[in-house]
Amino acid sequence: MKNGPALCLAALVAGASPALAQTLTNPGFEAGWGGWNDVDPNKDATSVSGHFNTGLKSAKISKETGHFEQTVTLYPDSEYELKAFVKGPGIVGVEVAGTEVTASSAGDGENWVQLNIPFKTGADTGARVFGGWGGDEARFDDFELVAVSGPAKIAAEEVASGPREYTTLPDGCEGMGQLRVKKVRAEGDYDKEYAPDRVIDHSFDADSRWSAKGAGREIVLDLGMPQTLKELGIAFYKGHERKSHFEMAASVDGKAYAALIPRTTSAGKTTAIQRFDFDDMIARYVKIAAYGNESSEWNSILEIQPYGCGLGMIDPTGDGSDMAEYSNKGLFGLFTDVPPSENFDLSGWKITVPYDRNGDGKVDEIEEAELGSGWQDPEVFYTDPVTGGMVFRTIPAGVTTQNSSYARSELRQMMRAGDTSISTRNDDGTPTQNNWVFSSAPQEAQDMAGGVDGTLRATLAVNQVTRTGEQGKAGRVIIGQIHAKDDEPIRLYYRKLPGNKFGSIYYAHEPIGKDDIWVEVIGERKDNAENPVDGIALDEIFSYEIKVSGKEVDGVIHPMLDVKIIRDDGTEIVAPSFDMVESGYNVADDFMYFKAGAYSQNNSTLPGWRDADQVTFFKLETEH
């Protein structure tokens, strides 16, 4: 959606409104059956009569099979009154959303009697006005639809006030939603098996499409009444295999069209809806002129969806992504040609990278807003072009943070999600809304924090670990953490020794002021460990879950740490619950945040070696 140039369309909109939603065509039958449908099966029970209430003609029903009707478009959520004059016993009515409301005349055939029928519309704006047999011969004249309240009344009053000229969008509306399409037609020849109405049946099945061969084939949508048009969505048949050529235009009256988008080409990546943005425009009719595709002269469209605002907004009917085919999708539905922030919600994270490119003497960090706007780096943080995964890569000799000897490409949880009015941390160590605390912390700390307890879930693969350097450091990388103010309640390690086929997983828990406590989950952590037969290979996809929850023991809340690994076959390896009640975190001046990525634990690699740690994430989520 774009804010376009000044438009002077109000006179056209006002002039079109009554004909679209307030007025019946040929209400006095002066044009015979024009606008009406004579549904008498034998065509001998209805006729146009020279006896009239006003004008020169009326409709006449002389037999039981006599019936006539007219379909009209009304405004939604409005009150109306249908009026008609009847001479003799006749029935007049209106049907809206499958419900009929009628009135009958028991006249003597000598005098004209006015019938009044109040009714309401809901979301369905289609209606059928009719006249029928009432037991004897009758005549019908001067039908009228009167708007009583709701949007219909507002539109009628605007029409009565006369044309107006606007220098901005008339009655500009806020927001954007999918717009109702009342009818669709195609200009020129088309494949009869794939008719134009297929593009508005809400089906993305390959057999539910419009197809026409040749350049310049047109398909036109009728929105039923003028709307503020902001975007148009098109789903192309075989849209993941080829690009299609087309242009768009729109019109208030179906005669004079203004360009929305000049000749352009689809992305050629998906069969789901592709949305096209243009300057806002008041329009009732939307026309697409198609010019074949890069493989043939055929034009084939699965669905067309207009978006904007006005009286024709409807609930979304789906964009087809649930059954779409893609040329640019990798594993887990991830796209292979977008930055990580378009596959993952990174609004609540910042990233620390292993370099100092701005030369300020500190490791570089990319804050939430920039990271969430598509930031990536081809060396240390990017989307894998094959799987679509989020790649973290770190060189052990890279720049480190002030309190670490190891380089990292690692996300840091930022619960403030870009709201810089919330500080990262308080000077006295108490939590802010940017961090969370254990449920064992004092209540005042819980009230200050952005959350209480939490879970970190990730699906990932470790692609590479270091192979050179000191024996006690080679092959190890941290893939997930809970970090406190100064310490780490958990550091989750993956380690594959140079001579082993598989890697181990273990974690360290750091009590405040005490030595680390190590817990092995898969394999062993020692520097000369044998190849773990149940270990995890490089490039093997697995998941982990790190969870902190409170458990009441003898009236005291104990913070419990639970860790589990889920293999790609669904097998779960669950570490014993770890009670952190004696670890020193049950205080008011401490806080927590999650971390995830590749945090190298080897700073001793040999010069000249292409040693690095690389981890690819396919899913990443937190919960509090």
C-alpha positions as MATLAB code, in Angstrom:
seq = 'MKNGPALCLAALVAGASPALAQTLTNPGFEAGWGGWNDVDPNKDATSVSGHFNTGLKSAKISKETGHFEQTVTLYPDSEYELKAFVKGPGIVGVEVAGTEVTASSAGDGENWVQLNIPFKTGADTGARVFGGWGGDEARFDDFELVAVSGPAKIAAEEVASGPREYTTLPDGCEGMGQLRVKKVRAEGDYDKEYAPDRVIDHSFDADSRWSAKGAGREIVLDLGMPQTLKELGIAFYKGHERKSHFEMAASVDGKAYAALIPRTTSAGKTTAIQRFDFDDMIARYVKIAAYGNESSEWNSILEIQPYGCGLGMIDPTGDGSDMAEYSNKGLFGLFTDVPPSENFDLSGWKITVPYDRNGDGKVDEIEEAELGSGWQDPEVFYTDPVTGGMVFRTIPAGVTTQNSSYARSELRQMMRAGDTSISTRNDDGTPTQNNWVFSSAPQEAQDMAGGVDGTLRATLAVNQVTRTGEQGKAGRVIIGQIHAKDDEPIRLYYRKLPGNKFGSIYYAHEPIGKDDIWVEVIGERKDNAENPVDGIALDEIFSYEIKVSGKEVDGVIHPMLDVKIIRDDGTEIVAPSFDMVESGYNVADDFMYFKAGAYSQNNSTLPGWRDADQVTFFKLETEH';
ca = [
       0.000    0.000    0.000;
       1.295    3.410   -0.954;
      -0.161    6.860   -0.432;
      -0.717    7.996   -3.949;
      -1.228   11.377   -5.588;
      -4.309   13.518   -5.008;
      -7.433   11.991   -6.554;
     -10.596   13.752   -7.719;
     -12.862   10.738   -7.942;
     -15.579   11.613   -5.457;
     -18.029   12.775   -8.118;
     -17.681    9.445   -9.913;
     -18.103    7.480   -6.701;
     -21.133    9.456   -5.623;
     -22.718    9.171   -9.033;
     -22.224    5.399   -9.144;
     -23.397    4.547   -5.629;
     -27.205    4.690   -6.052;
     -27.175    2.562   -9.160;
     -25.009    0.008   -7.415;
     -26.681   -0.313   -4.069;
     -29.820    1.809   -3.738;
     -31.752    1.630   -7.019;
     -33.601   -1.046   -8.920;
     -33.246   -1.165  -12.680;
     -36.466   -0.241  -14.538;
     -38.585   -0.101  -11.351;
     -41.753    0.950  -13.208;
     -41.442   -1.475  -16.141;
     -41.335    1.420  -18.631;
     -38.630   -0.561  -20.477;
     -40.663   -3.773  -20.453;
     -38.817   -6.571  -18.702;
     -35.474   -4.740  -18.941;
     -33.513   -5.414  -15.744;
     -36.079   -7.989  -14.586;
     -36.088  -11.743  -15.046;
     -39.416  -13.239  -16.154;
     -39.257  -16.674  -14.560;
     -42.668  -17.900  -15.700;
     -41.774  -21.327  -17.134;
     -44.515  -21.167  -19.753;
     -44.176  -17.460  -20.516;
     -47.964  -17.081  -20.537;
     -48.611  -15.996  -16.949;
     -46.677  -12.703  -16.959;
     -46.825   -9.712  -19.251;
     -46.268   -5.969  -19.389;
     -49.562   -4.110  -18.973;
     -50.767   -0.682  -20.069;
     -52.556   -0.162  -16.731;
     -50.186    1.760  -14.442;
     -49.823    3.565  -11.153;
     -47.419    6.124  -12.689;
     -45.796    6.272  -16.087;
     -47.257    4.195  -18.872;
     -46.672    0.556  -17.925;
     -46.742   -2.045  -15.133;
     -46.093   -5.765  -14.708;
     -49.036   -8.162  -14.808;
     -49.413  -11.688  -13.368;
     -52.471  -13.605  -14.506;
     -51.719  -17.219  -13.574;
     -50.279  -19.156  -10.650;
     -46.958  -19.773  -12.423;
     -46.336  -16.046  -12.842;
     -43.219  -14.718  -11.152;
     -40.597  -12.045  -11.890;
     -37.441  -10.990  -10.034;
     -34.345   -8.824  -10.067;
     -30.986   -9.316   -8.331;
     -29.427   -6.269   -6.681;
     -26.317   -5.421   -4.662;
     -26.878   -3.786   -1.269;
     -24.666   -2.312    1.417;
     -23.796   -4.645    4.286;
     -25.122   -4.262    7.837;
     -27.877   -1.851    6.800;
     -31.629   -1.456    7.202;
     -33.772   -1.042    4.077;
     -37.416   -0.773    3.116;
     -38.763   -2.229   -0.126;
     -41.802   -0.396   -1.480;
     -44.096   -1.337   -4.367;
     -47.624   -0.600   -5.617;
     -49.922   -3.531   -6.291;
     -53.365   -3.585   -7.910;
     -55.173   -6.816   -7.093;
     -53.990   -9.761   -4.964;
     -50.247  -10.055   -5.374;
     -47.128  -10.842   -3.374;
     -43.986   -8.676   -3.218;
     -40.818   -9.726   -1.419;
     -37.067   -9.648   -1.001;
     -34.631  -12.490   -0.264;
     -31.346  -11.810    1.570;
     -28.912  -14.563    2.608;
     -31.522  -17.262    1.909;
     -34.291  -15.632    3.980;
     -37.411  -14.240    2.303;
     -39.452  -11.320    3.673;
     -42.801  -10.737    1.917;
     -45.974   -8.691    1.971;
     -49.234   -9.344    0.107;
     -52.106   -7.298   -1.222;
     -55.718   -8.467   -0.986;
     -56.880   -5.659   -3.245;
     -60.049   -5.751   -5.317;
     -58.256   -5.110   -8.569;
     -59.602   -1.580   -8.837;
     -57.219    0.415   -6.655;
     -53.435    0.590   -6.284;
     -52.170   -0.356   -2.801;
     -48.668    0.413   -1.550;
     -46.812   -2.438    0.182;
     -43.859   -1.689    2.537;
     -41.364   -4.392    3.490;
     -38.606   -3.555    6.032;
     -35.533   -5.828    6.033;
     -31.868   -5.908    7.057;
     -28.633   -6.990    5.415;
     -25.704   -8.657    7.146;
     -22.363   -9.562    5.614;
     -24.060  -10.881    2.467;
     -24.858   -7.952    0.158;
     -26.676   -9.825   -2.598;
     -30.488   -9.633   -2.638;
     -33.373  -10.802   -4.826;
     -36.469   -8.590   -5.249;
     -39.538  -10.339   -6.638;
     -43.234  -10.271   -7.350;
     -45.568  -13.277   -7.446;
     -49.079  -14.737   -7.700;
     -51.439  -13.869   -4.848;
     -54.515  -15.826   -5.844;
     -55.835  -13.800   -8.763;
     -54.757  -11.416  -11.476;
     -52.616   -8.521  -10.222;
     -50.465   -5.675  -11.503;
     -47.210   -4.341  -10.024;
     -45.608   -0.922  -10.431;
     -43.138    1.601   -8.967;
     -40.766   -0.638   -6.976;
     -38.402    1.335   -4.733;
     -35.544    0.524   -2.358;
     -35.126    3.007    0.495;
     -32.059    3.107    2.750;
     -33.115    3.477    6.405;
     -29.897    3.162    8.440;
     -26.314    1.948    8.408;
     -23.794    2.341    5.574;
     -26.619    2.382    3.027;
     -28.155    5.462    4.652;
     -24.780    7.211    4.799;
     -24.196    6.532    1.103;
     -27.685    7.735    0.180;
     -27.245   10.981    2.100;
     -23.903   11.600    0.414;
     -25.471   11.100   -3.009;
     -28.307   13.475   -2.104;
     -25.789   16.156   -1.159;
     -24.441   16.175   -4.718;
     -20.986   15.623   -6.211;
     -17.970   16.654   -4.172;
     -14.357   17.177   -5.168;
     -11.581   15.904   -2.911;
      -7.885   16.701   -2.901;
      -7.086   13.513   -1.004;
      -8.566   10.044   -1.052;
     -12.348   10.374   -0.574;
     -13.451    9.194    2.850;
     -10.044    7.571    3.268;
     -10.245    4.419    5.353;
      -7.706    2.953    7.735;
      -6.219   -0.511    7.728;
      -6.326   -3.133    5.028;
      -8.186   -6.392    4.540;
      -9.286   -8.715    1.792;
     -12.102   -7.296   -0.347;
     -15.158   -9.164   -1.590;
     -15.378   -9.887   -5.325;
     -18.970  -10.003   -6.545;
     -18.375  -11.127  -10.135;
     -15.601  -11.877  -12.566;
     -15.524  -11.997  -16.336;
     -12.916  -12.646  -19.003;
     -12.574  -10.742  -22.238;
     -11.964  -12.857  -25.334;
     -11.607  -16.599  -25.683;
     -10.544  -18.838  -22.827;
     -10.344  -22.548  -22.087;
     -13.952  -23.462  -21.212;
     -12.747  -26.050  -18.705;
     -10.966  -23.309  -16.804;
     -13.530  -20.518  -16.606;
     -12.850  -17.069  -15.084;
     -14.993  -17.677  -11.983;
     -12.359  -20.208  -10.864;
     -10.089  -17.331   -9.739;
     -12.491  -16.340   -6.924;
     -13.542  -19.794   -5.656;
     -10.905  -19.731   -2.840;
      -9.343  -22.928   -4.183;
      -5.664  -23.276   -5.017;
      -6.066  -26.673   -6.619;
      -4.281  -26.860   -9.978;
      -7.545  -27.729  -11.747;
      -9.281  -24.654  -10.319;
      -7.864  -21.934  -12.552;
      -8.583  -19.561  -15.406;
      -6.591  -20.272  -18.546;
      -6.483  -18.350  -21.822;
      -3.927  -18.425  -24.615;
      -2.473  -15.337  -26.237;
      -1.082  -11.928  -25.419;
      -3.361   -9.323  -23.908;
      -6.019  -11.664  -22.521;
      -8.015   -9.790  -19.893;
      -9.829  -10.837  -16.745;
     -11.928   -8.274  -14.841;
     -13.046   -8.350  -11.192;
     -16.194   -6.520  -10.073;
     -16.046   -5.553   -6.384;
     -19.755   -4.685   -6.393;
     -19.173   -1.099   -5.267;
     -16.238    1.328   -5.168;
     -13.611    0.456   -2.566;
     -10.211    1.840   -1.581;
      -7.910   -0.558   -3.409;
      -4.395   -0.893   -1.960;
      -2.878   -4.199   -3.097;
      -3.681   -7.087   -5.400;
      -2.735  -10.713   -4.811;
      -2.335  -13.230   -7.628;
      -1.585  -16.940   -7.439;
      -0.221  -18.294  -10.709;
      -0.602  -21.839  -11.993;
       2.885  -23.416  -12.007;
       4.043  -20.207  -10.365;
       6.993  -21.995   -8.806;
       8.306  -23.158  -12.181;
       7.928  -20.131  -14.428;
       7.398  -16.374  -14.470;
       4.219  -14.848  -15.884;
       3.860  -11.452  -17.594;
       0.940   -9.107  -16.918;
      -0.235   -5.588  -16.101;
      -2.980   -4.203  -13.832;
      -5.509   -1.390  -14.118;
      -8.568   -0.248  -12.149;
     -11.740    1.728  -12.796;
     -14.704    3.232  -10.967;
     -17.189    2.825  -13.826;
     -15.727   -0.073  -15.824;
     -15.002    2.220  -18.767;
     -12.131    4.550  -17.948;
      -9.205    2.555  -16.513;
      -6.130    3.911  -14.743;
      -2.916    1.890  -14.538;
      -2.096    0.256  -11.203;
       1.099   -1.520  -12.266;
       2.558   -1.378  -15.793;
       3.826   -4.508  -17.527;
       5.604   -6.616  -14.912;
       6.583  -10.207  -14.156;
       5.758  -12.584  -11.317;
       8.535  -13.864   -9.057;
       8.348  -17.407  -10.391;
       8.865  -18.900   -6.929;
       5.497  -20.079   -5.641;
       1.946  -21.111   -6.432;
       0.710  -19.184   -3.381;
      -0.592  -15.627   -3.518;
       2.010  -13.044   -4.526;
       0.969   -9.552   -3.414;
       1.574   -6.439   -5.520;
       1.613   -2.971   -3.977;
       0.578    0.252   -5.721;
      -0.748    3.744   -5.000;
      -4.131    3.642   -3.237;
      -7.017    4.047   -5.661;
     -10.811    4.200   -5.441;
     -12.091    1.486   -7.761;
     -14.903   -0.940   -8.366;
     -13.371   -2.845  -11.271;
      -9.897   -4.395  -11.401;
      -8.493   -5.594  -14.711;
      -5.502   -7.850  -15.316;
      -4.135   -8.047  -18.847;
      -2.007  -11.176  -19.219;
       0.804  -11.700  -21.713;
       1.760  -15.346  -21.325;
       4.699  -16.769  -19.406;
       8.365  -17.377  -20.049;
       7.598  -20.876  -21.345;
       4.506  -20.389  -23.517;
       1.668  -18.084  -24.589;
      -0.694  -19.490  -21.949;
      -2.028  -17.313  -19.138;
      -3.129  -19.352  -16.123;
      -4.195  -17.917  -12.776;
      -5.326  -19.897   -9.721;
      -6.680  -17.084   -7.521;
      -6.954  -13.297   -7.472;
      -7.453  -11.417   -4.202;
      -7.895   -7.637   -3.925;
      -6.915   -5.923   -0.662;
      -7.892   -2.541    0.731;
     -10.633   -1.067    2.856;
     -14.236    0.045    2.595;
     -17.625   -1.589    2.947;
     -16.605   -4.758    1.134;
     -13.991   -6.134    3.533;
     -14.262   -9.856    4.320;
     -12.461  -12.383    6.482;
      -9.274  -13.708    4.817;
      -9.896  -16.731    2.619;
      -6.281  -17.949    2.745;
      -3.262  -17.262    0.562;
      -2.644  -20.862   -0.507;
       0.647  -21.145    1.358;
      -0.559  -24.252    3.193;
      -0.592  -26.265   -0.044;
       1.711  -24.199   -2.239;
       4.730  -25.372   -4.133;
       7.913  -23.316   -3.949;
      11.133  -23.120   -5.890;
      12.900  -21.337   -3.037;
      12.010  -23.432   -0.011;
      14.417  -25.595    1.898;
      13.895  -27.596    5.080;
      11.097  -26.936    7.586;
       9.406  -24.533    5.178;
      12.298  -22.050    5.326;
      13.030  -19.853    2.331;
      16.500  -20.108    0.846;
      16.765  -16.624   -0.667;
      15.820  -14.296    2.190;
      17.782  -12.990    5.191;
      17.384  -14.882    8.483;
      14.918  -12.330    9.877;
      12.385  -13.275    7.190;
      12.470  -16.934    8.248;
      12.776  -16.374   11.997;
      11.247  -13.880   14.405;
      14.369  -12.027   15.508;
      12.555   -9.007   16.960;
      13.534  -10.118   20.454;
      17.241  -10.765   19.789;
      20.499   -8.976   19.038;
      23.633  -10.662   17.720;
      27.294  -10.531   18.748;
      29.726  -11.208   15.891;
      33.467  -12.016   15.960;
      34.854   -8.792   14.503;
      35.303   -5.058   15.159;
      34.642   -3.440   11.795;
      33.750   -0.031   13.188;
      37.142    0.145   14.924;
      35.864    1.163   18.344;
      37.981   -1.453   20.105;
      34.952   -3.598   20.990;
      33.264   -6.575   19.406;
      30.443   -5.547   17.059;
      26.820   -6.097   18.053;
      23.786   -5.730   15.800;
      20.794   -4.492   17.783;
      17.210   -5.709   17.456;
      15.891   -3.184   14.928;
      18.718   -3.626   12.439;
      18.835   -7.378   12.862;
      15.079   -7.678   12.345;
      15.252   -5.516    9.208;
      17.242   -8.049    7.232;
      20.833   -7.672    8.472;
      23.128  -10.522    7.488;
      26.814  -11.101    6.891;
      28.124  -13.640    4.334;
      30.946  -14.690    6.659;
      29.350  -15.081   10.084;
      25.515  -14.889    9.882;
      23.423  -15.723    6.820;
      20.785  -17.985    5.311;
      21.977  -21.319    3.988;
      21.132  -21.325    0.253;
      20.214  -25.010    0.255;
      18.298  -25.592    3.492;
      17.148  -22.071    4.390;
      18.642  -22.505    7.851;
      20.093  -19.627    9.913;
      23.877  -20.067    9.854;
      26.191  -18.951   12.669;
      29.885  -19.161   11.842;
      32.745  -18.043   14.022;
      36.489  -17.991   13.507;
      38.343  -18.894   16.728;
      40.870  -16.103   16.155;
      38.086  -13.515   15.946;
      37.425  -10.567   18.248;
      35.928  -11.454   21.633;
      33.718   -9.710   24.152;
      35.332   -7.953   27.114;
      34.778  -10.782   29.605;
      35.531  -13.730   27.316;
      38.543  -15.288   25.639;
      36.475  -16.927   22.915;
      34.884  -15.570   19.727;
      31.240  -15.995   18.909;
      28.456  -15.491   16.402;
      25.627  -15.679   18.897;
      22.170  -14.257   19.544;
      21.385  -12.582   22.861;
      17.752  -12.459   23.987;
      16.339   -8.903   24.176;
      12.840   -9.057   25.619;
      12.380   -5.313   25.057;
      12.190   -6.078   21.282;
      13.706   -2.785   20.175;
      12.084   -0.535   22.774;
      15.204    1.400   23.785;
      13.330    3.183   26.559;
      13.871   -0.085   28.463;
      17.461   -0.406   29.618;
      19.418   -3.593   29.014;
      20.280   -3.827   32.695;
      20.165   -1.762   35.873;
      23.401   -0.649   37.513;
      22.438   -2.329   40.797;
      21.882   -5.676   39.075;
      18.120   -5.747   39.490;
      16.164   -6.939   36.463;
      14.481   -4.780   33.852;
      11.717   -5.659   31.393;
      14.499   -6.742   29.059;
      15.331   -9.816   31.166;
      13.646  -12.541   33.189;
      14.111  -14.166   36.577;
      13.560  -17.504   38.252;
      10.277  -18.037   40.078;
      12.395  -18.544   43.182;
      13.534  -14.890   43.045;
      11.908  -12.389   45.438;
       8.521  -11.080   44.353;
       9.858   -7.547   43.827;
      12.360   -8.907   41.287;
       9.612  -10.859   39.506;
       7.507   -7.688   39.283;
      10.391   -5.768   37.682;
      11.331   -8.474   35.168;
      10.009   -9.075   31.668;
       9.187  -12.695   32.490;
       9.383  -15.429   35.096;
      11.011  -18.780   34.283;
      11.447  -19.734   30.648;
      12.073  -22.297   27.927;
      14.454  -22.190   24.967;
      13.736  -24.593   22.087;
      15.897  -25.047   19.025;
      16.249  -27.375   16.058;
      19.740  -27.301   14.565;
      22.741  -29.056   13.080;
      26.387  -28.550   13.928;
      28.179  -28.394   10.570;
      31.785  -27.850   11.597;
      33.958  -27.733   14.712;
      37.639  -26.963   15.185;
      40.144  -29.766   14.699;
      43.445  -28.198   15.758;
      44.881  -26.587   18.884;
      45.043  -27.693   22.472;
      43.582  -31.101   23.240;
      41.328  -29.688   25.940;
      39.765  -27.155   23.575;
      39.522  -28.729   20.128;
      36.103  -29.610   18.768;
      33.898  -27.866   21.317;
      31.270  -25.176   20.749;
      28.453  -23.783   22.903;
      25.076  -23.940   21.132;
      22.740  -22.549   23.803;
      22.880  -20.742   27.157;
      21.069  -19.157   30.008;
      23.208  -16.211   31.048;
      22.764  -14.403   34.346;
      24.139  -10.994   35.338;
      27.673  -12.358   35.700;
      27.376  -16.133   35.603;
      25.794  -18.887   33.515;
      23.157  -21.222   34.942;
      23.708  -23.338   31.834;
      26.111  -23.562   28.900;
      25.083  -26.318   26.494;
      28.051  -27.826   24.616;
      28.458  -29.910   21.499;
      31.894  -31.521   21.198;
      33.342  -33.796   18.547;
      36.959  -34.800   19.007;
      39.130  -34.842   15.849;
      39.388  -38.616   15.757;
      35.728  -39.390   16.474;
      32.844  -39.831   14.069;
      30.177  -38.574   16.472;
      29.955  -35.778   18.981;
      28.862  -35.575   22.605;
      26.461  -33.172   24.295;
      26.852  -31.974   27.861;
      26.276  -28.855   29.885;
      27.921  -26.799   32.597;
      26.023  -25.247   35.475;
      27.788  -22.380   37.196;
      26.740  -21.729   40.811;
      27.620  -18.212   41.951;
      31.088  -18.184   43.532;
      31.627  -21.924   43.058;
      33.164  -24.292   40.506;
      31.185  -25.418   37.465;
      29.089  -28.560   37.757;
      29.160  -30.709   34.607;
      26.319  -32.910   33.394;
      26.777  -35.342   30.503;
      23.689  -35.887   28.309;
      25.074  -37.838   25.320;
      28.586  -39.329   25.433;
      31.422  -38.034   27.601;
      33.040  -34.605   27.920;
      36.597  -35.710   28.674;
      39.413  -34.732   26.301;
      40.243  -38.317   25.296;
      36.694  -39.674   25.147;
      36.037  -42.601   22.852;
      33.691  -42.219   19.918;
      30.155  -42.105   21.425;
      28.133  -44.762   19.611;
      24.925  -42.870   20.377;
      26.506  -39.512   19.577;
      25.451  -36.882   17.057;
      27.315  -36.522   13.773;
      28.180  -33.297   12.041;
      25.259  -32.082    9.888;
      22.841  -34.326   11.788;
      19.656  -32.437   12.657;
      18.507  -32.595   16.267;
      16.658  -30.425   18.767;
      17.256  -29.281   22.299;
      15.067  -27.837   25.022;
      16.368  -25.873   28.003;
      13.679  -25.213   30.596;
      13.579  -23.510   33.988;
      10.487  -23.938   36.170;
       9.616  -23.607   39.819;
       8.935  -26.586   42.052;
       7.608  -26.199   45.570;
       9.520  -28.252   48.153;
       8.457  -27.938   51.801;
       6.873  -24.581   51.105;
       9.932  -23.201   49.281;
      10.167  -22.640   45.487;
      13.138  -24.454   43.986;
      14.318  -23.418   40.486;
      14.574  -26.608   38.436;
      16.723  -26.898   35.304;
      15.612  -29.470   32.737;
      17.470  -30.315   29.528;
      16.521  -32.748   26.813;
      17.799  -33.649   23.358;
      15.404  -34.823   20.637;
      16.890  -36.854   17.777;
      15.543  -36.582   14.248;
      13.652  -39.866   14.725;
      11.802  -38.433   17.741;
      13.895  -40.215   20.360;
      14.314  -38.082   23.500;
      17.384  -38.124   25.727;
      16.380  -36.435   28.966;
      18.921  -35.280   31.526;
      18.004  -35.577   35.210;
      16.320  -32.470   36.633;
      18.864  -30.192   38.265;
      17.852  -28.326   41.433;
      19.446  -24.853   41.437;
      18.138  -23.798   44.857;
      21.673  -23.668   46.294;
      23.214  -21.943   43.265;
      22.700  -18.376   44.472;
      20.236  -17.105   41.881;
      17.291  -16.673   44.270;
      18.124  -13.002   44.828;
      16.718   -9.614   43.856;
      19.838   -8.332   42.103;
      20.242  -10.880   39.319;
      18.499  -11.590   36.010;
      18.498  -14.050   33.105;
      18.525  -14.084   29.296;
      18.836  -16.837   26.689;
      21.620  -17.098   24.115;
      21.855  -19.282   20.999;
      24.275  -19.656   18.097;
      27.926  -20.660   17.761;
      30.142  -19.668   20.702;
      33.559  -21.167   19.978;
      35.417  -22.737   22.898;
      38.767  -23.063   21.176;
      41.155  -20.109   20.938;
      44.237  -22.200   20.251;
      43.809  -23.272   16.622;
      46.922  -23.464   14.464;
      47.681  -20.520   12.162;
      46.864  -21.115    8.502;
      44.228  -23.746    9.189;
      40.678  -23.092    7.986;
      39.340  -24.020   11.402;
      35.959  -22.668   12.396;
      32.766  -23.510   14.237;
      29.521  -23.452   12.266;
      26.006  -24.164   13.510;
      22.789  -23.950   11.467;
      19.437  -23.368   13.213;
      16.135  -24.431   11.641;
      13.841  -23.495   14.516;
      14.318  -21.160   17.454;
      11.744  -20.055   20.003;
      11.468  -18.903   23.594;
       8.605  -19.098   26.052;
       7.988  -17.434   29.397;
];
